[in-house]
Amino acid sequence: MRGLTNKRVFITGAASGIGRATAERFYAEGSNLVLIDMPTLEQAELASLFKDRMTYIQGDVTSAETQAKIQAEVDKGIDVLVNNAGITRDSTLLKMTDDQWDQVIAVNLTAIFKLTRMAATKMKAEGKGGVILNAASVVAHYGNFGQVNYSATKAGVVAMTKTLSKELGKDQIRINAVAPGFIKTPMVAKMPEKVVAMMEEKCPMKRMGAPEEIAAAYAFLASDDAKYINGTTLNVDGGTILG
């Protein structure tokens, strides 16, 4: 991809799954990484893998302490922000607790708002533009049983992406979202086989996506090859959204 070498790329939820694949892709493109995630066993492995082109911020993206650490790194410069971190706390409406709702909103929506504000403020001040990419989901478009909290946040991300692209476009700050379908991640690996088989059957391509396929979409949207793409949500779902 053009224009990613030596770019300073921040990725949340970067220790595993889609975030890990995204970090690997940007590293391969020559970017310098600032990775943010909870304490994990993968941290030492990440340091070994990305060597001198990685800074790791350990912590919860919803906490003031972690946000202060991120702000300190943003102050040093930022070219790309990938708001990848997300959680699920599934339950049907009548069984869902306030805590389940609040946790998902805090990570999947409020943290994106706060980190995007940090990044956009710095990008605008430097006057060089930048790229902000948000993790949406196909459930933002068609909903999903037992995920009223998760679906609401992902629909919110799509709307936020559209609105901020209008506000920040004049500063050459591009904001786009990627909406993955059913992706083979560690979280999915814990699901019952019959559920996995059912989801694969719903997809016209009859398979799950790979984290690397989402990472490729992020890399493309961050690159100069996509420099006139702004305010869009790219579905990477094998056609699942078609129903």
N, C-alpha and C positions, 0 to 999 in steps of 0.2 A: 504494500500500500504506500502511496506517496505521502510524504509529509509527516511521518510519525517518528522518524529518527531523532533522538535527543529530546523528544517532547516529554514533559513531566506529567505523568498520568496517575491519577488517584483512583483506586478501585476499592469499594467497600464490599464486605462479604467475600474476601479474596482468598481465603485459606483452602476452600474446597469447591467442588462442583463447577458451576458456571463461572464463578469468580476466579477460581484457580485457573481454569482454561483461558479466561480472558487475560489474566496476568501473564500467562505463558505466551499468548499470541502477541501482546504488546511488547513483551521483552524480545521476542523473535523479530519484531519490526524495528528494534533499536531504541525503544522508549526507556525512560527512567521511571521507576515505579514507586509509588507510595501506596502501600497495601494496608487496609484496615480490616480487622476482624477480631472476634473474641479470642481469648487464649486457647490455642489448639496444639495438638501433638505435631501438626504439620509445620509449625513456625520455624523450627530448626531446619527442616527440609527446604522450606521456601528460601531461607537465608543462604543455604548451600546452592540452591538452584539458580537464584538470581544474583548472587554474589554482590558486586560493588554497585549494582544499579537498582537497589531496593532499600527503601526505608519501611519498617513495619511499625504500625501503630496498633497496640493491643488494647481492646476495650469495646464496650457497647456503644454503638453509634447514637443511642438515645441519651447517654450520660453527659453531663456538663463537663466532666473531667476529660472524656475522650474527645468531645467537640473542641475543647481548648487545645488539645494536642494537634488535632487536625488543623485548626486555625493557624497554629504556629508554623506548620508545614506549608499551608496555603500562602502565608505571608512571604515565603521564600520563592514562590512562583508556582503557577499551575496552568497547564495547557488543556488538559482533558480531565473531566470528572465522570466516572462511571458509577452511578448510584445503583449498585447491584444487590446490596444487602436486603434480605427479606425473610419473614417468618410466616408460619401458619399456626393457627390455633383453632382447628376446625370443630364446628358444632352447628347443629341446626338452631334456628332463631330462638325457639322456646327453651332450649337448653343452654344457650350461650350466656356466659357470665360477663359482667362489666369488665372484668380483668382480661378475659380473652379478647374482647373488642378493643380495649385500650392498648394492650400490648401490640397488636397487629397495626393499629393506626399509628402508634408511636414509631415503630421501626419502618414500616412500609410507606408512610406518607409524611409524617412530621419531620423525621430525620432527613428525608430527601429535600424537603423545603429548606431546612436549616443549612444543610451542606451546599445546596444549590445557591442559596443567598451568599454564603461565604465565597464560593468560587466565582460567581458572577461579579461580586463587588471587586475582587482582585483583578479579574479579567478586564473589567471596564476601566479600572484605575490605570492599568498598564497599557491599554489602548491597542492591544494586539489581537483582540478577539479570543475565541476559544470554543471548546465543544463540551457540552454537558449531555450525558446519555442516561436515560432512566429505564429501570426494569419495570415493564408493564407485564401483561399476560393476556392470553386469549380469553381468559375468564372475564376480563374487563368488558368484552363485547357480548358474551352470551351467558355470563353467570355460571355458578357451579353449586350444586346441592351441598349444603353444609359449610359453605364458605362465604357467608354474607359479609364478614369482616374483610377477608382477603380480596374478594371481588370488588368491594367498595373502594379499597385502597388502590387497586390496579386501575379501576375506572378513573379515580382521582388523579393518578399519575398521568393518564392519557390527557385529561383536561388540563392539568398543570403544564404539561409539555406544550400543548397548543397555545395556552395563554402566554407563557414565558417566551416562546419563540416570537410572539408579536411584540412583547415588551423589549426584548434584548437584541432583536435582529439588527437594529440600527447600529449597534455596537459590534457587529460581526461576531456575536456569540450565538452559535447554533445549538439548538436544543431539540433532541429527538428521543424517541423511545423505541425499545425492542420488546416485542410481545412474544415470548417463547410459548410453544405448545407443551406437549408432554415430553420432558427431557430426562435422559438417563443420568440421574444424580444419586448421591448417597441417600438422600431422603426417599427417593422413589424405590431404591433397592430394598427398603424396609417394608414396602407394601406387599400385600398378598398377591400371589401369582395371578389369580383370577381377575383381580382389579387391573393389574398391568395388561393382561391379555385383552380386557374390555377396552382399555384406553387405546391400545394399539389398533384394535378393530375399528375404532371411531375415526382414525386417521386415514385419509385416502392413500397414503404411502405405506400403511400397515406396519409402521415401526415407530419406535421412540426416536427423538432427536438426540444428538450427542452434544455435550457442553461445548465442544470445539466449534460446532455449527453456530451457536449463539455468539461465541467469542469472535468468529469471523464477521458477523454482522456488526458487532460493536467496533471492530477495527475498521471496517469499511466506512461506517458513519463518522468515525473520528478523523478519517484520512482526507487528504485534499481531493481524492477521487469523488468525495461526496460534498464538496464545499458549497454547493447550491441546494442542498437538502436541509430543510429546516421546518420544524413543527410537525414532523410526520411520526407515525408509529409503524414500524416495520414488523409484520407478523412473520415469525420464523417457526412454523408449526406443521409443515408437511401438508398443509391444506385443511387442517382440522377445523379452522374457523368457518369453512364452507358448510359444515354440518353434515 
